[in-house]
Amino acid sequence: MNKKLRVCHIPQIPCKAFKVEVENLEKALLVSKVLGDYIYSSSVTE
């Protein structure tokens, strides 16, 4: 059985949701953190 690990992101603004396939849990956490930091930093600067 081939299991895939993905990070799903659903933006709050009207944009299309997307999924990112990652190799392992560490990379999944990194992608989640980067998306969270980007969302936070863009909302603070507006």
C-alpha positions in Angstrom: 0.0 0.0 0.0 1.4 3.4 -1.0 0.5 6.0 1.6 0.9 9.7 0.7 1.3 12.5 3.2 -0.2 15.8 2.1 -0.7 19.2 3.6 -4.0 20.8 2.6 -4.4 24.6 2.7 -7.7 26.4 2.4 -7.2 30.2 2.1 -9.6 32.5 3.9 -9.8 34.8 0.9 -11.7 33.6 -2.2 -8.9 31.4 -3.6 -8.7 27.8 -4.6 -7.7 25.3 -1.9 -4.6 23.3 -2.6 -2.7 20.2 -1.4 1.1 19.7 -1.2 2.5 16.2 -1.2 5.5 15.9 1.2 8.0 13.1 1.9 7.7 13.0 5.6 6.1 14.5 8.7 9.0 16.9 9.3 8.5 18.4 5.8 4.7 18.5 6.4 5.2 20.6 9.6 7.6 22.9 7.7 5.1 23.5 4.9 2.4 24.2 7.5 4.6 26.6 9.4 5.6 28.5 6.3 2.0 28.9 5.2 1.0 30.0 8.7 3.9 32.5 8.9 3.0 33.8 5.4 -0.7 34.3 6.3 0.1 36.0 9.6 2.8 38.3 8.1 0.5 39.3 5.2 -2.4 40.1 7.5 -0.2 42.2 9.8 1.3 44.4 7.0 -2.1 45.3 5.4 
